[in-house]
Amino acid sequence: MAAAGSPSDTAAWRFWREQVTAAALLIQPFAALTALLLFIAPPDAAAFDAADPLVRTIGLTVGLFAIPLAAVVALAIWGIVARPSAPALMRSIRLAAAGVGIAVGVALLLRAIVGSDLPSFIPPEESAAPGLSAGLAAGLIEEVLIRLAVLPVALALARQVAAPLAARVIAVVVAATAFTALHHVGPGAAPFVPSYDATRFLFPGVVMSAAALWPGPALVCCAHCAAHLLIPLLFP
């Protein structure tokens, strides 16, 4: 394993950051679709009340259109921080396609196993109740905040004080904790339900953040957004 600060570790860190920029680029179609859906089919009162707590908080403070705008801002920032090389961009495109495929496969498998009713440990916002626009907005803003912001910043800081593997573990735990905590702050905050928070921490928090480190962030960002397009169709 390469030591922190070694040439191989530095090169890997640079290449991963380039992939973060590529992921920010590849979620722009989802951002554009989110903006379009919010314009032509905004969530009604019932859908908004059922939406992800993070989406509700943003909607009640700065407005829902801040969500696709955040994706554009993330791309602008990452374009300055780490312009993607051709290899990073091509890898990210392949991972994005794989992510969409995985989202389709997992959603169909879950539908076949459990039917139209999601298991009780899955938070209620992960259903068709929020509608398509608020549902897609949830997946988009969670990726922008966690995989394009918290995870890279946590990893950059952890690399200064820990070996590469330990730094990755620290970054994943920080990202998972932030993901869970963001659902409990602001005017749209959700009540604390242990089973829901365990799900938030373990799957979209730990598992998806670890997958963003390897094989890469484009896989997770695009899979998550695609999943939120499928949820209203498969779990009405």
Phi, psi and omega in degrees: 000133182290141177284152178300132180089352178289159181304319181291321178293319179297318179295319179296320179296317179296317181294322179293319178297323175298324178290329175297317177299317179297320177296320177299325177290317187286344175270000181298323174300323176292324177295317179296318179294321177300313179299318180296314181295321178295332180280315186267337182216063180296154180295136174282183185300318181293317179294320179296319179295332181269356186289167176306138181305324179295320178295318179298317180298316179294318179297325182277349182248292185254351179101149186293333181291349173294339183290304175296329177297323179299324178294321179293317178297319178300318178297318180298317181293312182292332176297331176278320185291315187207089177296128186288136173285166178301316178299321180294320180292316181294319177298318182293323177297316178297319180293323179297317178297318178296322180298316177297317178298318178296318179300316179296313182297315181293318180297316179294320179295316179296320178297320180292327184277313188253352183080204185278349180262119181289152178303153187293339181277354178274128182305146186296336179291344179273058181212186179280350186303321180289348183083174187290316185292311180290327178295312179294323178301324180296310179300319182295309185290328177295322177290319179299313185284319187270304185279335180257355181229291187298311183299310179297319180295316179298320180292319179300318180288318181295327179297338181283341187234355185221160175295161186308312182294315179297322179297320178294318179298315179300314182298319179295316180296318178298315180297317179295319178295317179296318179303314181293315184295325182297340178277000183235020179236154176086177184293342179260015186305141177272151174292155180284119175232112188308316183293321179293317182289329174296318178296314180300316183292315188282314187270291178292340178277285186287304187298313184287328176290321176297320179291333176290330175286320173203126015281338177160158186294330181298325178302310185287314183301313183284325177297317182296313179296317179297322179299324181285347170278330183277329185305312181296335181279323187261339182231064182291000000 
